């Protein structure tokens, strides 16, 4: 770079400034191009990075055991791949074999001599005031159950058709996980150089990204698994058919904001009450409210996530806004963006306060 001196003050020539701006434009274009190419697999790359943050303690432990970072990272990635593929394959098999059975059992229970028919007559009796008969409600429920049973194979076929995309996303997730486990410190060093912030601010935001990523995986995935296990215990104790299937469904339903697991254990409790098992139904509802929801949200989740969290309003905005903007991946992307946005605002407020204090001291 050419530097001219005017008196004792160095100045950068206009040509050098033009070259610097052109290089900055090219760098920005390169970043946009890279992001555009990676966008189809962005969810997988992001999820792999967050998994790496969450499993870093295991990686460190294996590092001390093996003494080689590649072997430790490869072991963590391989175990993660086995767990993910096994979980997806297991649930898909369970869904195909059990969903139709559950729907057919519900349709049989709603028939004239079924255990649910009399209960539906009692519950929907007041609808006759509005011209809606219980037979109409029952027929609609039977029709819906039949559609679920007939559609399970089609759903399984759609799942199979998306296997290639799922495998590609999983591949990029595992690759990103391997790279982040081994080279996160180097990645941070490079990003600190590129980001147009001070070194301290860049380190703070990247550390916050890592903390929030670990929090999302621990708070969402692990808490969902815990809720699934606890729900399975409740279903087994109360004698609900196929407790493992409904427990797995509860774990997946925990990803849905606000209602979550209520979509599974509340109908299960009502079903037990409607079929003449009032005590078991009440026990199921109490177990779901106190253990599946209460114990998980107020004991397990704080232990995994920590005490620092966003206000409840921002949490709901992040979840529902993320789903609205990104679909199902928004359950992860929404809270991550919200948490980083809050971190930037806190950083700005802290910097503004510090600058104001320095001005006050200088003016005295």
Secondary structure, 3 states (H helix, E strand, C coil): CCEEEECCEEEECHHHHHHHHHHHHHHHHHHHHHHHHHHHHHHHHHHHHHHHHHCHHHHHHHHHHHCCHHHHHHHHHHHHHHHHHHHHHHHHHHHHHHHHHHHHHHHHHCCCCCCCHHHHHHHCHHHHHHCCCHHHHHHHHHHHHHHHHHHHHHHHHHHHHCHHHHHHHHHHHHHHHHHHHHHHHHHHHHHHHHCCCCHHHHHHHHHHHHHHHHHHHHHHHHHHHHHHHHHHHHHHHCCCCCHHHHHHHHHHHCCCCCCCCHHHHHHHHHHHHHCCCHHHHHHHHHHHHHHHHHHHHHHHHHHHHCCCCCCHHHHHHHHHHHHHHHHHHHHHHHHHHHHHHHHHHHHHHHHHHHHHHHHHHHHC
